[in-house]
Amino acid sequence: MVQNDELPLFSTSTLNAPVSGGHLTCNPVIDLTATVGDENVLYIWRANDQLVSKHTERGQKVDVIRWKEDGLFLAAGWSDGVVRLVGLESSKAVHHIRVGDGESSKINFIGWSRNVTGDRRAATWSSTSRLPSRTIDLDETTDILDLPHELTFLEIETALPKISPLPVSGGSGDDMFVFSTTTSLDFVFRPCKVEDADTVHVMIVGTTDGGIHLSIYDSFVIGTFKHSPDDQRVFQLCGHGSHPEASTHFLLLRPKGNHEAPGKEEDADHSIYLVPMDLAFVHDSPVNLSLLASKMTTLQNFLRYLKQTQAHMTSEWKSTRELPARFLLGVQEDLQKMPTGPMTIVQAMYHTAATGHFFPPVKEWLVDSLAERGHKRWDKAVVSGLQNLRSLVHENLIPALDRCGIILSRLLGIAHFHGSRESIGFTAAQISRLMDIVVCLTVVANNVLLTVMDELDHFTEFSTWLRLEIDKLASSTMSDELTEKEATLDNAKVLSYIQQYLLSSPLALYFDEVTQEDYSKDLDLAEDGSSLLEMLEKQLKSQEAGLPYMKALPHVDFLVTYLTSRANAVFHDIAEAEKRNVHFGQATEISIGEKIWKHDLHAVLSTENDADRTYTAIVPESDKSKVYIIRTLVNISNGTSAVSPTEALGVELPKGITIVDFKFLDDMNLLMLCHQNDEAGPILLKLVYRARSMIYQDYTIGEAPQTEKLGTPQTGSAFSAFRFSDVAGFAPVQMDVQRGSKAKGEMPARVCLLGRDKTVYKTYALPADWEFSAERLVREHRTTEVEGDIAGLSAT
């Protein structure tokens, strides 16, 4: 029955962890495959059994996985309601997006798509952002740069040295390990490339309580919506389709199937609803959406980086104080009990450094308690802590603040350009306030750097003196070496360290604990609208003069937290502005009067009449040899959709063939993985669902369309079949389909098959001429199809 054309084997792997829950998906641009194992471990595999990385979350399981369209991130929805984005060849989750609460609203669907924005929607641009040839009267071979466009997306940050990784230990929270490697940093802080400047990626996440969560770029959250086609039941997202050139996305919603609506329980399995979702902010955003989303996401990431840097700095500062404080605690108690009267350790040590005389408690402490071993520990704790703190400020904190300033200056320019004429979600005053906080942090960072270097210099002399005194007490005679060391000491710095640094470091001004009362009071004063920089400078002068001052304001933790809270307010305002421009259109019920087994959705843009056609393929539970394709025409005007008449096509496969899985490949081909009753092995059927021979008829809700029995598959026709090579003993039960890509080298269109044992998967390359042969079949029917659409729109 089937011709002998065979699909070549592209790659194969035998996994050491069986695939759980059918969680298998191929990367769209390179030969990587993501799976989930039985122990809820997320794996990323390269061909030939090569494990790239694995990721786990303690006590959590994976509910959904999906690759981003550009292949850079894998989105994994976990049972705690968080979508974690894992970078290529990385075991770390670089983004955490809270979607549900993990109990009543678990993640059940993730969809990625790409939208063209800006001038790219109106004209065809080359990959290097050249001007459209239709706008200028020049020779076709002339390449003219679009200077305003190039300047808009000029990335100044690329001229700066790369951000340095943070230490592995010392951080806190989910981001503890995100910024610890150069590879991870490259994924998090990706520049906005000019060739990608007119596109924006959209992620749509569905939850079991009917939530539809929308975010753009990598992780910039727009918000969560709930939509019910009949306002009576909860509907869950179960499908998503879109076209890059259209701002309207199409959602498939399924009734949850609860018992709150009597008589409607079965409808959860019998009906799905096609709902247009108009993203008006993509269609006519007052600023270039990809630039704004890129800068906002990068700013969010730098705030996370600053928070981790601050946590590391606080940890290092504490490490310089804790061990010396424990060493000094014992001797201070003895000094308080001296017969001649109580004395502080500062007074006793100062006396020893100035006169060479030891009070008995100090002598006993140096010889018996501290000694050589204790001094080494003291020296290592303080020197390494101060050196690490100096590195964190110089290599991490200040460079990150510089980049925040660059991003904020870009946003300030956007705010000034648009002013109050357009609602862009933020104002110049908000950005100016953020820049004021960044400047304050920069001042504090430089003060900390100077103080650290000064303290390190003084401690070096003090440590040398302390070791000298321990050695002198431990030996009966004064050797020439000890005499030489004593002669080279800078006694002024030793005395200064004892007096200024021994018990309380000047760094306490920036890192010591503050009471909640002081924190709240300073926060209220900072919110009064006055210049924060002037306020900070005044408080620093008051502290130097020994006058009362604001205890929390100079703290790095306070300023980083304040910057984050004010920035989050800006992010929220932008998200709300975009959220108001999201609208749901009229729902179309899709039902064939019986239980639906599987479904898939694909959107095709019709450039002739500015309309979208959505094709929804469904297979009934009762007969898996039949496929119904529901075609819905959606008229889109200025970013707003209107649903027009719906048509349907029913086809029945040749006798003895049943469908195992099916997916839309592209705008022309529907692929069906099938099983033959004669046990001749699995086959792949290709149906050109827009070919002239595919006759769509009027569709009646709740009734199965009449089916046309397909004949013998023939190469080059609208219905063809292919065998798989190297398939002996392999019984596939699941299929994933990916289109061809040139993003990271030549990658053919592929189908990935998972075997029945859930441990073997095979990837097959699809012929490169499929799209061209299908295009020919579609072109023959295009004139008739367009005329029918225009007539339908006119009647509507």
N, C-alpha and C positions, 0 to 999 in steps of 0.2 A: 504493500500500500504506500509506503514511504520511500521517496527517492534516496539514493545512496550518498547524498551530500553529508559530509561530516564536519563538525565544528572542531577545530584544533584545540588541544589541551594547552592552556596558558600557564597554569601553575596548579600545584596540589599540595596538600598538607594533611598530616595525621596528627591530631591534637592529643596531648597527654591529659587534657581535661575535657570531658564531654560537654557539648553545648547544652546549656540549661534554658528552658523556657523559649526556645526558638530564637534566642538573642544572637543573631549573626548579621553583620552588615559590612559591605565592602567600601573602602575609601574611594571617593570619586575620581581622584587624580593620580594615585600611585597604588602599587600592588600591596596594600595592607588590608587586613581583615580584623575586625573586632568581634570578640565573642564573650560570653559570660559562662563561667564554669559552675559546677554544682555547689561549690562553697561560696558562691556569690563573689567570685574574683573576676574582675574585668581584665581581659587579655587583649593585647594587640599583637597580631602575628604577621610575619613576613612569609613569603612562599617557602616551601620545603621545610616546614616545621620549625622555623626560626622564631623564637619568642622575642618580641621587641621590648615589651614592658607589661607589667600587670599592676592593678590598682585595687585596693580593698578599703572598705570603711567598716570599722569595728561595730558589729551588731546590726549592720544595715545590709539590705539586698538590693540588687539592681532590678528596676522595673522596666526601663526603656533605654535603648541606645540608638544614636543616630549621628552620622558624620555631617559636619558642616559642608556646604556645597563646594567650597574651595579646598576641602580636604585637610585644613590646618588643625581643626579641633574635632574631638569626639565628645558629643554631649551625652551624658549618662544621667538618667533620672533615678535617684535612689529612694529607698522607702522612707527616709526622714523628710521627704518633700523638697530636697535640694537637687538642682541640676548642677552637676560638676563638669566643667569643660577640661578635658585632658588633652595636652598638646601632643604633637607627633613625637614618637619615640621618647616619651616621657611618662614616668609613673606618677607624676604629681598633678593634682588638680589645680590649674592656674586660675580658675574662676569658680566662685560658688554663688549660685543664684537661688535664693529662697523663693519657692513657688507655692508649696502647700505646707500643711502642718504635719504631714507624715502619718496621720491617723484617718481622719474623715476625708481628707483631700490628698490622695496619693496620685503620683504622676502616672498617666496611662498613655500619653502620646507626646512625641516631639517631632516637629517639622522644621526644616531649614529651607530657605529660598533666597533668591537674589533679585533685587530690583534695580533697574536703571533709573537714575535721577538726573536732575539738571538738564543741560542742553542735549545730553545723549538721547533723550527721549524724542527730541524733535529732529534730529539729524544723525547720520551715521558718522562716527568719529573713528579715526585710526587709533591703534594701540598707543601711539605717542602723542595723543591729544592734539591733532592738527585741526585746523579750521575746516568746516564742511565746505566741500568744493562748490556747492550750490550758492554760497553766500558771496563769493568773490569771482570776478571775471579774470582768472589767471589760467595759465596753461596747466593742464591736469597733472603734469609731472612736477610742478612747483610745490615745495613743502613750506608752508608758512606756520610758524608757531603762534598759537593763541596766547599772547603775552599775559593778558589779565588772568586767564585760566591757569597758566603756569605759575604766576605770582601767588594766586590764591592758594595753591597747594604746595608752595615752596616749603620744604621741611628744613628749618634751621637746625633742629636738634641733631640731624645726621652729621653736622659738622663738628659736634662736640664728642669728646671721648665717651665710650659706652659706660653705662651705669655699672658699678662694681657689685658683685654678689655679696650678700650678707653671710655672716657665719652660720653654721648649721645649728649650733646650740645657742640658747639665749632668747629666742623669739617666743611668740605666744599665739594661740588661736589657730584657725584654719590655714593662715598664711605662714606658718612657722618655717616650712621648707620650700615655699614657692619661689623665694628670691635667693636661694642658696647656690644656684648654679648658673653659669653663663647661658646655657641652652634654654633654661626656663625663663630667664630674663629676656632673651631674644623673642620668645613667644609672647610674653606679656607686653613688652614695649615695642611692638612692631610699628614702623613709620607708615603713614598714609601715603601710598605710592600714587604718583600722578596717573598712571594707567588704570588704577582702581578707584580714582577719585569720584567718578560719576556713578558708582554703584554702592548699594547698601544691602547688607545681609540681614534678613529677618528671621528670628526664631520664634515659633509658636509652640507653646507647651499646653497640653490639656490635662486637667485633673479630674478625679472621679466625682467631685462635687459640682462639676459643670463649669469650672474655671477655665478661662482661655487667657493664658499669660503671654504677653507680647514683649519682646526685647529686640534691639537692633544692634548692628555692628557685632561686637563679641558679647558684651554683657551689659549694655546700657538698657535698663528696664524702662519700658513705657507704662506698663500697668497690667492689671488683671480685669477681665471682662466676664460677664455671664450673660448668655443669650439663650432664650427659649422660644422656639418657633410657635408654640401654642400657649405660652405663659401659664401652663398648668403643671408641667413635669420638668424634671432636671434632665438636661441633655449633655452628653459627654462628647468631646471631640474625638473622632475616630479616623479622620482623613483630612488631607490638606493638599491643595494644588494651586499653582500660580504660574504666571509667565513673567519673565524679566521686564518686558516692555509695558506691563500693565500694573497699575497700583492696586487693583482689586485682587484680593486673594479669595480663594474658595474653600470653604470648610464643609466637611461632612460631619454631621451631628447625629448621635444615636440616643434615643431615649434610654434613661438609666435602667428602666425595668423595675422600678419599685412598685409598691402596692398602694401608693397614695392616690392613684387615679384608677378606680375600679374599671375593669374591662379593657385596660390598656396594657396589661402585662405582656401580652404576646407581641404588641407593636414594637417592643424593644428589639426583637429578632426579625420582624417582618419589614420594618421601615427604617430608612435613613433619610436625612434631610440635607439638601445642598443649600448652603447659606453664603451669599457673597459678603465679604468683609472689605469695605472700602477704606484704604489707608490714604486719606486725603493729604496727610502731612508728607507722604512720599510723592504725591502727584504735584503739589504746588507749595512746597515748603518755602518760606520767605528767605531762608538761608540754605546753602548747599547742605543737604542732610548728611551726606557721607563725611564732609569735613567736620560738621558740628558733632556728629556721633563719635568720630575718631578722637577728637580733642577731649570730649567729655569722658570717654572711656579711658583714655590715657591719663587724664587727670585723676579719675577714680583709682587707677592702678598706682599712681604716684602717692596718693594719700595712703593707700595700703602699705606701700613701701616705706613711707615716712613713719607710719605707726610701728612697723616692725623695727625700723632703725632706732626709734625712740626707746622701744622695749630693750633692745640690745644695749643701748647707751646706759640706761638705768641699771641694767644687770651688771655691766662692767664697773660702774661707779660704786655700786654696793659691794662688789667683790674687793675693791680697794679699801673699804672701811671696816668690813665685818671681821676679818682675821686680826688686824691690828687692835681693834676694839676688844677682842677677846684676850689678847695678850696683855693689854694695859689694865684690864679689869681687876686682876688679882693684885697687882702692885698698888693700885689706887686705894684698895681697901686697907692694905698695910700702912700706907702713908697717912691715912686718916686716923690711925691708932697710935701714932708716934708719941712718946712721952713728952717731947718738946712742943707738941701741938700739931693739929692736922695740917696737912700740906697736899697740894695737888701734884699730879705727875708732871704737869707743865713746869711748875716751880722747881721741882726736884731735878728734872732733866736739864732745865736751863741753868741751875746752879752747878751741876756737874760739867756741862759744856763750857761754862765761863770760868770755873775755878779748878776743875779736875778732881774735886772732892765728891765722894759718893755717900749719900745717906744709906744707912744699913739696909732698909727694905729694897732700895734700888740695886745695891750691890748683890744682895741675895737673889733678887729677881733676874739680873743679867747672868749670873753664874749658874744658878740652879734651874730656873724656869725657862728662860729664853734660850740662852746659849747659842752655839753655832747653828744647830739644826733649826731652831725657832727663827733665827734671823734670816736664814735662807728662805724659809716659807714666807716670812713677812716681806722680804725684798721681792720675791717672785710675784706675790699677790698684788702688791702695789704697782710695781713696774709694768707687769703684763697688763693689768687692768687699765692703767693710764695710757699705755701705748695703744691698746685696743680701742679705748675711748677716743684717742686722737685720730686713729685711722677711720673710725666710724664717722666722725664729724667731717674730716677732710675728704674721704673717698666716697661717702654715702650720703650724709645729710646735706651738705652744701651743694653737691651736684644735683641732687633731687630737687632742692629748692630752686636752683637756677632754671631747671626745666619747667617747674611749676610756674615760675614767673614768665617764661616764654609762652606757655600755653595760655595763661591768663591775659597776657598782652594781646594775643591773637583774638581771644574772646571779647576783650574790651573793644578792639577795633570793629568786630562784627556788631557789637551792641551800639557803638557810636554811628556806624554806617546806617543801621536800620532805625535807630532812635525809637520814638514812640509810634511811628507810622504802622508798624507791623508787630504782631504778637509773636515774638520769638521765644518767649518763656523766661527771659532774664533781662536785667537792666544793667546799664553801665555802672550804676551805684553799687549793685551787688558784687560785680567783678572787682571794682575798686576796693571794696572792703576786703575781699579775699587777697588782693595784692598787698594790702596794708598788713594783713596777718603774716603773709609770706615774708615781707620785709622785716617784721618783728622777729620771726623765727631765724632769719639770716643774721640779724644783729646778735641774738642770743647764741647762735651757733658759733659765730666768730669770737664772742666773749668766752664761750666754753673752751674753744680751741686755744686761746691765749692763756686762760687759767690752767688748763691741763699741762701745757708746755712749761709754764712757770712752776707748777707744783712738781712735775717730773724732775725738773732741774734741781729744785730744792731738796727733793727726797733723795736724789742720787748722793748729794753731799751728806745728808743726815744718815743715810744707810751706811755709807763708808765710815763715818764717825762712830756709829753704833757698833759696827763690826770691830773697829779698832779698840774700842773700850772693852768689848767682850774678850778680845785676844789679850789685851793688857792684863785684865783680871785673871785670865786663865794661865798666864805665864808668870814665873817668879822674877824674870829680868826683862828689861826693855831692849829688844833686839834692834839692830840698825834698820831693818825693814819697817818695823813699827814706828821708829823715829822718823824715817823718811816719809811715811804715809801721814803722820801727824803734822809734819811741816808743810805738806802740800794741801792740807784741808782749807776750805773756805769757811772759816768759823762763823762769819756773818750769816751765810746761808743756813748753817746748822741751827744757829740761834733763831733765825727767822722761821724756819720750818717748825721748830718746837713751839714757838709762840703762836703761829698762824695756822698751821696745818695738822698738828699732832692730834688734837681732839676734835676739831671741826674744820672741814675743808671749805674754802670759798665756793667750791662746786655745789655745796648744799643749797645755795641760792637757786640752782637750776634743777636739782634732782631730789632734794629731801622731801619727806612726806609733809603734806599740808592738811589741815583739818577741813572737813566738809563745809564748815561754816565759812572759812576763808575762801574756799573754792567757789561757793555759791555767791558770796559777796563780790568777789572779783569778776565773776561772770556777769553779774548784773551791771557792774560799772562798765565793763567792756561793751555791753549792749546799748549803752546810752547814745551811741552814734558819733562820739568824738574820735579824733585820730588816735588809733591804738599805738602807733609808733611814738607819738608825743607822750602819751601816757606811760609807755614803757620806759622811755628815756628819763622821765621825771622820777619814776619809782626806783630806777637804778641809782640815780644821784642821791635820792633819799637814803637808800640802803648804805651807800658809801659813807654818807655823813652821819650814820648811826641814828637816823630819824625813822619813825614808823613808815612802813611801806606796804604795798600790796604783796602778800606772800605768794599767791598762786600765779600771778601774771608772768613773772620771768621764767616759770617752769616750762621746760620743753614739752612735757606731757600736757600741760594746760593748753599751750598754743597749738599743738598738733590736734588735740581733741576739738578745740574751738574752730580751727580751720576746717576740720572734717565735718563738723555740724553745720557750719555756714555753707560749705560746698554742697552738702547733701540737700540743703534747702533749695539751692539753685538747681540741682539735678531734679528734685521733685517738681519744681515749677516748670522746667522744660518738659518733663514727662507728662505733666498735667496738660500743658499746651498742646502736645502731640496727641494725648489721649482724647481730648475733645474733638479731634479730627479723625476719629475712628468710628465708622458707622456700619451697621449691619443691614443688609438688604433683605428683600422678600425671600422667604424660604421656599424651596421646591421639594415636595415629598417624592421620594423614590421608593417604590414598592411594587413587587410583582405578585403579591397575594400569597406568598409563602416565605418560609424562613430563608434568610440570606446567609450563605456560608462564608463567602469572602467578597471583598470589594476593593477597587483601586480607582484613583481619581487622577485625571490629567487635564491641564488647561492649554488650549491652543489659541494664539492670538490671530485674528483675521484682520490683516492690514487694510483690506479693501473697504470695509465698512465700519472700522473702528469698533469691533465687537469681539468678545471672547466666546469661544465655545468650550464648554466643559464636557468631558467624556467620562462617565462613571461606568466602569465595568463591574458587573456582579454575576456571581454564580450561585444558583440555588442549592440548598442543602439536599434536596430530594433527587436532583439529577445533575451530576458533575460533568456531564458531557455537553451542557448547554451554557452559553455565555450571552448575557444581555448587556448591551451598551446603550446607556441613556445619554443623549446629546441635548444639552441645554444652551441656548443662545442667550448671551448677556450683553446688552447694549451699555457701553460705558461712555459717559459724557462728562468731561471736566472732573474726572475722578469719581463720579457717582454712577452706580450700576443700576440697571433695570432689567429684570428677568423677562425674557420673551418665551414664546411657545417651546415646548420640549418635545423631542422626537426620540424614537427608540429603534434599536436594531437587535434582532435575535438570531443567533446562529447555533446550529447543532453540529457537533463534530462527527466525523465518520464513525461507524459502528465499531465498538471494541476499544475506543479511546476515551479515557477519562482524565480530567484535569487534576493535577497535583498542586500546582501553584500558578499564579499568573501576575504579570506586572506590565504596565505601560513602559516602553523603552523611550519613545520620543513622540513627536507630533504626528507620527504616521503608523508606528508599529506597536501592536500588542503582542507580547510574548506569553506563551502558555507552555509550562512544563507538564508533559502528559505521560501517562502510563498506558501501555497496550496490553490488552487481555491475552494476546498470543505470546506474551513473555518475550517479545523480541527486543526488549530493552527500552529505556526511557527515550522520549523524543522531545524536540522543541518545535512547537508550532508557531508560525509567525502570521499574524493577521493584519493586513493594511486596512485599518478600520475606517479610513477616509477615502478609500478607493471608490471609483465610479460604480463598481459592481455591488458595493455595500449600500443597500437601499434602506434609508431610515423612514419610518412611518410615524404617524401621530401616536402619541403616548397617552395612555389612560392610567391614572394612579390606581394601584391595587390590582392591575391586570397584567399578566405576562404577555409581552409582545409575541406576535407570530414568529416562529423560527424558520429559518431557511437552512436546509441541510447542506453542509459544505461537501463538495466533491473531493476527488483525489487531489492532494496537495501537489502543486506544480511550481517549479522554480521560475521566478520572475513574475508570478501572478500575485493576486491579492491574498492568496492562502497558500503557504508553503510549509514544508516540514524538513527538519534536519536531525540527523543522529549525532551522538556524542562519541568522540574517539576515546579510547582507553577507559571504557566504562564497564568492563567485565566484572561481575560480582558487586557492582556499585548500584544501590537503589536510592536515588535522591528523594527527599521528602520536603525540601524547602528550597526556594530560589530567591536570589537577590540579583537585581539588574542595575548596571551602571552604563551611562553613555560614554562615548569616547572623549578623551581630553588631551590637550596639548599644554596644559598649565605647567607641568613639571616633566616635560618630555612626552614623546608619543605614547599614548596609552589607548589601546583599542576599546571599543564597546565590549562589555563582558557580561556573562551570566555566571553567578557563583552558586553551586549546588551543594547542599548539605546532605550527607548520607544518612541512612536510616539508623546507623549505630551512633550518630551524633558526634563522632570523632574525626571523620574524614570529610573534607570539603575539596571540591574541584572547581577551578575557574576556567571557563572556555572563552576564547576570543570570538567575536562576531565579525562577519565579513564587512569590510569597509564600504562596499557598494550597496549595502542594504538601504541606506538612507536615500541614495540617488535613485535606485529602482522604485522605491516607494514614492518618492517625490514625483516620478513620472506618472505613476498611477493616480496620484492625487491631483496632479495638474490637469489631467484629462477631465476631471470632475469639478474643477474649481469654478468654472463659469456657471455651471448649473447650480452649484452649492451657494454661490454668492447671490445669484438671482433669487433663490428660494429664501435666503436670509433677509434680503431687502424687502421682499413681499411680506414676510412674517412681521418685520418691524413696522412696515407701513400699516398692516392690519391692526397691530397693537396700538 
